[in-house]
C-alpha cells in the first residue's frame, strides 16, 4: 500500500511540475505531463480495485489502452511539431500557382 501511494504521489508531482511555466520551454511537456498524470491516477485506482476484486483484468486493459493513446499522442505531437520534417508537405503555403 505504501509503495502505491508513494509512486502515485511522485507521478502526480511530476505531472504538476510539467505544467509549470518553467517547463513550457520543453516542447513535449503536454504528453509527458499527461503520461505522469495518467500513471499516478492509474496506480491509485489499480490498488483500490485490486483490493476489492483481486482477479480483475479490467485495470490491465485500461492501462494498455491508456498507454497506447498517450503514446500515439506523443508520436503525433512530435512528428507534427517539427517544422523541418513536413515543411510544405501537408500545408499549402500559397506559393504555388495553378497552371
BAFI-3210 file (N, C-alpha, C; in Angstrom, 3 decimals, decimal comma, padded with zeros to 6 digits):
// residues 99
n [1|2|3|4|5|6|7|8|9|10|11|12|13|14|15|16|17|18|19|20|21|22|23|24|25|26|27|28|29|30|31|32|33|34|35|36|37|38|39|40|41|42|43|44|45|46|47|48|49|50|51|52|53|54|55|56|57|58|59|60|61|62|63|64|65|66|67|68|69|70|71|72|73|74|75|76|77|78|79|80|81|82|83|84|85|86|87|88|89|90|91|92|93|94|95|96|97|98|99]
n.u [000,827|001,900|003,898|002,381|001,032|003,192|004,463|002,354|002,082|004,559|004,384|002,166|003,220|005,302|003,770|002,471|004,658|005,409|003,585|004,212|005,191|007,974|008,671|007,504|009,111|010,125|009,439|007,737|006,099|003,368|002,465|004,175|003,534|000,841|001,170|002,412|000,372|-001,703|-000,492|-000,170|-002,845|-003,799|-002,286|-003,205|-005,965|-005,781|-004,690|-006,775|-008,903|-007,760|-007,654|-010,331|-011,354|-009,550|-008,920|-009,290|-009,127|-009,680|-008,448|-005,904|-006,411|-007,355|-004,996|-003,274|-004,688|-004,757|-001,989|-001,396|-002,920|-001,800|000,823|000,489|-000,415|001,910|003,690|002,419|002,345|005,042|005,906|004,336|004,981|007,548|008,918|010,657|010,448|007,961|007,730|005,813|004,610|002,113|000,731|-000,406|001,338|000,556|002,265|002,584|001,409|-001,513|-001,429]
n.v [-001,186|001,228|001,629|001,993|004,394|006,151|006,027|006,952|009,535|010,620|010,470|012,167|014,542|014,955|015,310|017,685|019,393|019,416|021,095|023,646|027,101|027,239|024,830|024,978|025,566|023,199|021,154|018,932|018,963|018,671|015,966|014,410|015,305|014,533|011,765|011,202|012,079|010,293|007,851|008,247|008,475|006,044|004,158|004,512|003,920|001,298|-000,028|000,227|-001,126|-003,689|-004,454|-004,752|-006,510|-009,073|-010,680|-009,145|-008,066|-005,804|-003,339|-003,743|-003,773|-001,151|000,195|-000,620|000,400|003,131|003,768|003,271|005,228|007,599|007,231|007,346|009,987|011,308|010,574|011,675|014,390|014,921|014,434|016,223|018,649|019,282|021,395|021,174|018,662|018,273|020,427|022,222|019,939|019,026|021,324|023,851|026,538|028,567|029,494|028,302|028,446|027,661|026,044]
n.w [000,000|000,797|-001,128|-003,463|-002,896|-002,557|-005,107|-006,724|-005,714|-006,439|-009,255|-009,705|-008,697|-010,522|-012,837|-012,185|-012,043|-014,722|-015,939|-015,139|-015,646|-016,105|-017,306|-019,777|-021,897|-022,734|-025,373|-025,395|-023,149|-022,601|-023,500|-021,846|-019,286|-019,249|-019,375|-016,862|-015,187|-015,875|-015,098|-012,317|-011,397|-012,317|-010,855|-008,214|-008,578|-009,552|-007,344|-005,464|-006,758|-007,043|-004,379|-003,774|-005,781|-006,483|-008,789|-011,067|-014,403|-015,712|-015,083|-016,094|-018,826|-019,121|-018,535|-020,658|-022,906|-022,247|-022,185|-024,859|-026,184|-025,116|-025,982|-028,791|-028,964|-028,111|-030,193|-032,495|-031,766|-031,646|-034,274|-035,830|-034,716|-035,375|-037,571|-039,686|-040,833|-042,159|-043,902|-045,885|-046,947|-045,991|-045,675|-047,758|-048,772|-050,400|-052,250|-054,659|-057,995|-059,791|-062,881]
ca.u [000,000|002,761|004,570|001,412|000,776|004,404|004,659|001,306|002,408|005,681|003,871|001,324|004,112|005,983|002,785|002,275|005,856|005,469|002,700|004,638|005,714|009,384|008,790|006,852|010,119|010,272|008,406|006,842|005,640|001,980|002,357|004,871|002,696|-000,336|001,602|002,584|-000,956|-002,384|000,137|-000,475|-004,249|-003,979|-001,694|-004,146|-007,189|-005,450|-004,540|-008,107|-009,667|-007,146|-008,021|-011,732|-011,528|-008,158|-008,741|-009,818|-008,221|-010,159|-007,463|-004,810|-006,868|-007,356|-003,602|-002,773|-005,350|-004,292|-000,618|-001,414|-003,435|-000,795|001,953|000,136|-000,421|003,302|004,263|001,844|002,767|006,451|006,044|003,726|005,522|008,827|008,602|011,573|010,105|006,814|007,648|005,127|004,050|000,705|000,114|-000,088|001,685|000,014|003,347|002,482|000,287|-002,100|-001,216]
ca.v [000,000|002,395|001,826|002,534|005,794|006,922|006,142|007,824|010,918|011,055|010,684|013,367|015,693|015,161|015,872|019,083|020,142|019,559|022,168|024,942|027,945|026,957|023,652|025,202|025,623|021,816|021,045|017,808|018,990|018,189|014,499|013,839|015,614|013,679|010,416|011,104|012,208|009,022|006,815|008,495|008,124|004,617|003,384|004,546|003,190|-000,121|-000,556|000,141|-002,194|-004,982|-004,801|-005,190|-007,634|-009,459|-011,302|-008,239|-007,730|-004,564|-002,275|-004,013|-003,315|000,315|000,633|-000,813|001,352|004,466|003,938|003,336|006,548|008,607|007,016|007,911|011,440|011,730|010,411|012,677|015,738|015,052|014,494|017,408|019,883|019,601|022,110|020,821|017,385|018,367|021,787|022,326|018,686|018,923|022,643|024,597|027,887|029,525|029,972|027,674|028,909|026,618|026,302]
ca.w [000,000|000,900|-002,412|-004,413|-002,563|-002,832|-006,560|-007,254|-005,330|-007,273|-010,614|-009,717|-008,525|-011,803|-013,762|-011,800|-012,437|-016,176|-016,383|-014,628|-016,735|-016,361|-018,174|-021,075|-022,963|-023,190|-026,407|-025,158|-021,755|-022,500|-023,463|-020,699|-018,126|-019,330|-019,024|-015,411|-014,582|-016,085|-014,273|-010,910|-011,142|-012,554|-009,750|-007,090|-008,935|-009,646|-005,986|-004,834|-007,426|-006,701|-003,010|-003,757|-006,698|-006,794|-010,099|-012,076|-015,501|-016,318|-014,908|-017,010|-020,139|-019,060|-018,594|-022,023|-023,800|-021,887|-022,654|-026,319|-026,579|-024,769|-026,883|-030,096|-028,813|-028,079|-031,533|-033,400|-031,392|-032,014|-035,730|-036,407|-034,164|-036,006|-038,803|-040,756|-041,454|-043,052|-044,416|-047,158|-047,440|-045,647|-045,742|-048,955|-048,358|-051,343|-053,099|-055,974|-058,802|-060,634|-064,316]
c.u [000,870|003,473|003,630|001,163|001,999|004,620|003,594|001,599|003,562|005,224|003,020|002,158|004,862|005,028|002,536|003,467|005,924|004,609|003,054|005,207|007,183|009,556|008,159|007,850|010,414|009,127|007,384|006,294|004,211|001,885|003,034|004,082|001,447|000,000|001,730|001,254|-001,727|-001,811|-000,188|-001,891|-004,448|-003,425|-002,638|-005,412|-006,928|-005,313|-005,903|-008,911|-009,087|-007,464|-009,456|-011,944|-010,136|-007,940|-009,238|-008,757|-008,616|-009,109|-006,231|-005,166|-006,896|-005,935|-003,036|-003,383|-004,867|-002,877|-000,554|-001,880|-002,403|000,441|001,689|000,106|001,003|003,930|003,737|002,266|004,237|006,616|005,506|004,223|006,860|008,555|009,496|011,122|009,020|006,659|007,027|004,504|002,560|-000,014|000,549|000,140|001,143|001,077|003,236|001,255|-000,207|-001,904|-002,111]
c.v [001,247|002,682|002,423|004,014|006,654|007,099|007,019|009,284|011,461|011,334|011,949|014,632|016,000|015,757|017,340|019,927|020,358|020,716|023,525|025,776|027,678|025,807|023,854|025,333|024,225|021,519|019,941|017,794|018,467|016,667|013,873|014,098|014,755|012,240|010,262|011,247|010,902|007,938|007,011|008,108|006,624|003,782|003,353|003,740|001,686|-000,739|-000,753|-001,005|-003,575|-005,407|-005,316|-006,447|-008,091|-010,015|-010,429|-007,933|-006,410|-003,458|-002,494|-003,535|-001,793|000,855|000,497|000,195|002,777|004,728|004,024|004,709|007,637|008,463|007,569|009,434|011,987|011,652|011,479|014,087|015,962|015,235|015,808|018,710|020,250|020,162|021,704|019,577|017,561|019,766|021,775|021,046|018,576|020,252|023,332|026,043|028,952|030,056|029,429|028,193|027,744|026,981|025,444]
c.w [000,000|-000,421|-003,453|-004,147|-002,878|-004,335|-007,205|-006,923|-006,171|-008,700|-010,690|-009,507|-009,823|-012,837|-013,453|-012,215|-013,943|-016,682|-015,782|-015,776|-017,073|-017,347|-019,541|-022,216|-023,511|-024,146|-026,144|-023,738|-021,616|-022,504|-022,254|-019,416|-018,088|-018,957|-017,514|-014,679|-014,693|-015,174|-012,795|-010,547|-011,307|-011,403|-008,553|-007,378|-009,005|-008,258|-005,320|-005,440|-007,074|-005,273|-002,930|-004,585|-007,149|-008,208|-011,249|-013,134|-016,170|-016,216|-015,795|-018,417|-020,196|-019,180|-020,001|-022,997|-023,514|-022,366|-024,173|-026,801|-026,284|-025,655|-028,273|-030,056|-028,807|-029,470|-032,480|-033,040|-031,716|-033,512|-036,277|-035,795|-034,780|-037,393|-039,963|-041,522|-042,514|-043,626|-045,811|-047,659|-047,159|-045,755|-047,020|-048,535|-049,301|-052,288|-054,516|-056,704|-059,665|-062,094|-065,129]
res [x|x|x|x|x|x|x|x|x|x|x|x|x|x|x|x|x|x|x|x|x|x|x|x|x|x|x|x|x|x|x|x|x|x|x|x|x|x|x|x|x|x|x|x|x|x|x|x|x|x|x|x|x|x|x|x|x|x|x|x|x|x|x|x|x|x|x|x|x|x|x|x|x|x|x|x|x|x|x|x|x|x|x|x|x|x|x|x|x|x|x|x|x|x|x|x|x|x|x]
***
